[in-house]
């Protein structure tokens, strides 16, 4: 894949978008990681409170995707995508002013408001990062470009996660501070706005639309009624069988991912007895794994858009989640919170890391081709709306998963037991992946 599309990293039609997306993902995770570490290790002292907070934070970030994706998809198809990029990156600077204030003041509600606003920011940027690729790239570059974006995104998540964990520091009195994290999120937001300025124009595509549109004006029929637009958009997309299966497969995958991501910090602290550096390691390993899976699947598929590896990828992911559960059951917590060196010195330390890496790698191999499938099997004039419909269903599944997780925690279900639910869910993902491959083959795909 690198040999085929590495030239994209030297072209203006790809690099500014790649950098803008990279910095956005970096800042999302820098802020979220700093916030979670500050709250779980520095503010809350209850296992139930910590697990509930993680679930709530994950749900609040995803909720805007569910509510606003229909509008974001319509706008991305109706006006120049580059104009939207510049608007949302300008908004990010204002949002991070509130986020930085929350970190400085140790104000949990203010941090959650900023997190929700970042969810709104990402909702309007989300359809563009995929829909703009078929517009700026050749057909045989789209899968590779998608893989580069995904790999870059998860490398950004890795960097943001590590930096977010490192910039929350503990003073000699045992209190946690995040002044450096507050400064960093503001600086990255400004850098993202600068990068967004260089993205080439991407006016509405008229392919298969039958009309010529003024790129500065919304298309006729733009629906500002959020609920009605969401229902209409999902119905218009999901009636196509192959898109229905693809979106359901992606949604179920991210529902499981939401549960895993929400439980990592409480799992590390309360089950493995690790400090914030170990929690950062877990999140970093997960990011590296998904990026690795993105690159591996592009190499295996050799530029083809296909779901043939999806079923086995999902099942292997489930086996790795099950291994992580078994290691957590036999783990003896440290008498006090331990750092990375102490954690990895345990006989099961490296096997735990390997299991987590496997979960993420096979997850990346499962989901990346599905996104490429969504953007290459519909007309270019409809790609943003298709991705937006996918985001609505994805976010609904993720919000539902976090609500269920929140309720299970309140009912006394342990963090470890939720891993079993994820492992069982991968069987459903494998089934959906097989159905998608069958639909793809029937439609003439590889």
HUMO-V123006 format. One line per field, one symbol per residue. psi: psi as a letter, one per 40 degrees, with the letter a starting at -180 (. if undefined). burial: I if it has 24 or more other ideal C-beta (glycine too) atoms within 12 Angstrom, else O. A space follows every 50 residues. Layout:
psi->???
burial->???
//
This chain:
psi->ddddedddeeideddddddddddddddddddddddddddddediehdddd dddddddddddddddddeddddddddedihdddddddddddddddedddd ddddefhddddddddddddddddddddddddddedeiideeddddddddd ddddddddddddddddehihideeiiifdddddddddddddddddddehi igihhehedeihhheeiiiiehhehddddddddddddeehdddddddddd ddddddddddddeddddddedefiaddddddddddddddddddddddddd efeihiededdddddddddddddddddddehhiidihiaddddeeidedd ddddddddddddddddddddddddeeeiideedddddddddddddddddd ddddddddddeehiddddddddddddddddddddddddddddeei.
burial->IOOIIOOIOOOOIIIIIIIIIIIIIIIIIIIIIIIIIIIIIIIIOOOOOI IIIIIIIIIIIIIIIIIIIIIIIIIIIIIIIIIIIIIIIOIIIIIIIIII IIIIOIOIOIIIOIIIIIIIIIIIIIIIIIIIIIIIIOOOIIIIIIIIII IIIIIIIIIIIIIIIIIIIOOOOOOIIIOIIIIIIIIIIOIIIOIIOIIO IIIIIOOOOOOOOOOOOOIOOIOOOOOOIIOIIIOIIIOOOIIIIIIIII IIIIIIIIIIIIIIIIIIIIIIIIIIIIIIIIIIIIIIIIIIIIIIIIII IOIIIIIIIIIOIIIIIIIIIIIIIOIIOOIOOOOOIIIIOOIOOIOOIO OIIOIIIIIIIIIIIIIIIIIIIIIIIIOIIIIIIIIIIIIIIIIIIIII IIIIIIOIIOOOOIIIIIIIIIIIIIIIIIOIIIIIIOIIOOOOIO
//
